[in-house]
Amino acid sequence: MDQHRESTRGSGMKSFTKAGVAVGTALLLAACSSGGSGEAGGAASSSSGPSDGGFSALPAPTPTPTPTPTPTPYGPVLAGYVDPVSTALGKINPASNMDNFLIGLQEAASAANSASSGLGLSDTPATVGTTKRQLVTALSQLATDLSKIRTDIKSKAFCTTGSAYAQVGLSEGLKAIPAALAEMAAAGYATNFTVPQTPPQQTRSKENDTFVTKGKLRGKGELNIDNTGGTTDSVVSLSQGGKVIHSLYVVKGKKGSIEGIEDGTYDIFFSDGVDWDPTLKMFTQNCSYSKFDDSLDFVTDRTTYQIWSITLTAKVGGNAKTSDVDEENFPQP
């Protein structure tokens, strides 16, 4: 804060910091004169030396120096952008349901995108300028990769949280981040970024012509299944009243059959995909769910029994129509 100080000089008279009008000034000077001819109307005399009764000028205020800003240390700046990405990745939970998993992916993608944008605009020491650009690119790629996984889940490219989480670990953006941060740490700028431990992506399969679900086979009916033109493995299920009676695994390019089917009317469902999870009894990638529109009747009498053959690959001139089925309405093998 600037301060103003009054000063006194001469015969004890106080000085004023602001002059009055011209007349007031003349009267004040006359009253302070110590000499003169004694005449009441005498004029004030002037001298070349300093006057005890004159005005004193205030000293000019000393300007307060403006402190030079201290640059923000780069380490906290870097960590402030990068660490929230690590936190968001850590919240992606493969054990959660798919809706919550999708939310986790979205939050992590947003964090990575914000980190890429903010870090790209931040002031950076020249010694790590190239490394920062690599890190910004990696974070941007991570955001893109996570968003694509969300899209792929909705298109059934990934059908379980486990397979989707494995894909997170395959993100090229995520793979590039540790190397860039290692260079930053070597330059003295550390973060708390942790790469999530994701499982490997799998392509499991069952042996061809093996049962996933095996009911009682005390009849004479047969079902022959042709998947020789298929590009993915399939599981064909015979269902009654919404309950699966038999399910057979047929590998792509192969054939399979169920013998001993008991008499009755069966709905025929089939699921296709990649990576069969034996615990969940479903494909974890590129999954699809379908149903033959017409049911199959298996009838046995004394001399005849029913044999049906189905082909899982659509063909010109085929006589069996199929319809897609929502996963929620698909009977569990």
Beta strands, then each sheet from edge to edge (+ up, - down):
strand 1: 210-213
strand 2: 221-226
strand 3: 233-240
strand 4: 243-250
strand 5: 255-261
strand 6: 264-277
strand 7: 282-292
strand 8: 296-298
strand 9: 307-311
strand 10: 322-324
sheet 1: 1+ 4- 3+ 6- 7+ 10-
sheet 2: 1+ 4- 3+ 6- 8+
sheet 3: 5+ 2- 9-
end
